[in-house]
Structures are given as structure tokens and as C-alpha cells.
Amino acid sequence: MRLKTATCVALLATLTACTGTNTATEGDGGGLSVIVVEPASGATVPTPFSVKVDSTVPLGPSESGQHHVHIWFDDNESDYLIVESDTVQVTDAPAGQHTMHVSLRNANHSPAGAEATTPITIGSSGGPVPSSSAGGDGASPTSSGTDPYSY
């Protein structure tokens, strides 16, 4: 079991190092992981922009019992976007330099133990950012409470 875990950690570290897209941690997720595929680390993006994640577990609606992802900027963990597929459009976000946090969550919204961060610069409104054609349906996200980012 230790060899399998060590192999998974090494593979994740190699993938992260090769793509340079995020900083990921496994935590106590029992081998669960999540990475940011796009935007790339350090990218400047206009609004709206696509966020694409890759997870070791299928993502889906909480009521289905599947995992989902929370996305937030900087230290605003209470203002998050719920993502139930591997791709989502962020339609309104704060301009400037930010750290985007992506956290894999259990169906009950508790942390599953896998998180990733990536630094990005969000510019003012621009043309649409092309979404990836692979995976995800861009299903309409929901957010918690009063969200100043209006995902």
C-alpha cells in the first residue's frame, strides 16, 4: 500500500512539475487528488474565463453522493463556487493578482483532503475565453451565500 501511495504522489508531483499549472496537495484524501488544468499557473485571463480541473474521482451533484469542487480566490474561502463537472465558466471575478484555490469536496461539502492553488491575474472584461472541448458540460454552477464574485 505504501508503494502504491508513494507512486501516486510521485506521479502527481511529476505531472505538476511538468505542466507548471498548480500546487497540489493530497492531504488525508486517501489517494484523492485534484489539479488545475487551466488556466495555467501565472496566466492572465479576461472575464469570463474557463477553469478546468482534473480529479481522481468523478465529479457530480451533491445529491448524487459524488464529489464536487469548491473554487475561491485568495483567503475568501466562505465565498466559493460549487463545480460539479471538470469545467466551469467564471463570469465575474475580481480584477488583479489572485491565488485561485480548488478544493475537492465530499457530497456533504466537507473537505475530501485534496486541494490545489494556482496564481492568476484576472483582467477586465474581454472576449470570451475558449473552453476546452474535453470533458465537463459547463453545467451552471451555484455559489454560497452572498457572493461578491457573481460566478
N, C-alpha and C positions, 0 to 999 in steps of 0.2 A: 504494500500500500504506500509506504514512504517513497519508493522508487517511482511509482505512478504519479504521486503528488509532485515530487521533485521534477519529473519530466514535464508535467503540465506547467509548473511555474517557470521552468527554463524555456519552454516553447512560448509562453506568454511574454516573457522578458525579451526573447529574440524577436518576436513579432512587433512588440512595442518599439524596440530599438531600431528595427529595420524601417518601420513606417514613420516613426517620429511623430505619431499623431496624438499621443496622450501619455499620461502617467496612470497606470492601473495598479490596483491592489486587490488581492483576493480576500484578505481578512479571514473570518471564520465561515466562509461561504461553502465549505465542503467541496472545493474544486470549482465553484461557480466563478465566472468571470464576465466582465463587460468591458468593451473598449469603444472609443470614439473613432469611427472610420472617417467621417467628415463632419465638420470642417477639420482640416489639418491643423496641427499644433502651430500657433503663431499666425494663422491665417487672418486676413482682414476680409470681413464679409459685409455685404449690404443687408438691409432688412427688406423683404423676408429672406431667410436662408434655411437650408436643409441641414438637419442633424441626422446622421446615420450612425447607428450603433451596431455592434456585433456582440452577441451574448451566447454563452454556452447552453442556455436553456431557451425554449420557445417563449415569446412574449405574447400576452393577450389580456383580455379584460379581467379585472379583479374578480368579478362574479364567476368567471370560469375556473378560478383556482390557479390560474397561471401567474407567472411572474410578470412584472412590468418595470418600467424605469421612471425615476424622477430626475428631472433636469432643473438646475437652478444656477444662478450666477453669483459669484463671489461668496459672501457669507450669508446670503439670503435664503437659507435652507427652508424656511417656512413658506416662501413664495416659489413654488415649484410647478413644473409642467409634468403631467402624467402622460407617459408614452407607452402605448400598448402594442406597438409594432416596431420594426427596426428603423423606420424613417419617419420623421416628422418635420413639418414646416414651422419655424418660429417666425411669426408675422410681425411682431413688435417687441423690441428688446432695447435696453438702454445703450446709447452710443458710448463708445470709448473702449478702453482696455479692460478686459474682464477675465476671470477664471470661470470656465464653464464646468460644472460638476454634473456627473452622470452616476446615478446610484441604482443598482439592481435591487428591486424590492419584491417581497413576498406579496401574495394576494391581499393580505391584511395591512399593507403599506409599511410593515416593519422592514428594516434593512436586511438584505439577504447576505451581506458580507462582501460584496464586490462593488468597487467604485472606480471611477476614472475621472481625471481632471485634464483639461486642456486650455491653455491660454489662447484667447482670440481677441481681435479688435473688431468691434461692431461699428460700421459706418452708418451714415444717414441712409435714408431710403434710396434705393437704386433699382435697377432692373431685377427681375426675378432670377434667383439662383437655380440653375438646372438641378432637378432631383435625380438621384441615382435610379436607374431602371431595375436594379436588382433588389428583390425582396421588399417587404413592407408595402402597405397600401396607403400610407399617409393619412390614416384614419384620423378623424378630428379629435384632437387632444382635449383634455379637460384640465383645469387648474384648480388649485386650492384657494379658498377664501378670496380676499380682495387682492388681486394680482396686479401690481403696477406695470407688469410687462405685457399684459394682454396677449398671451400666446394664442 
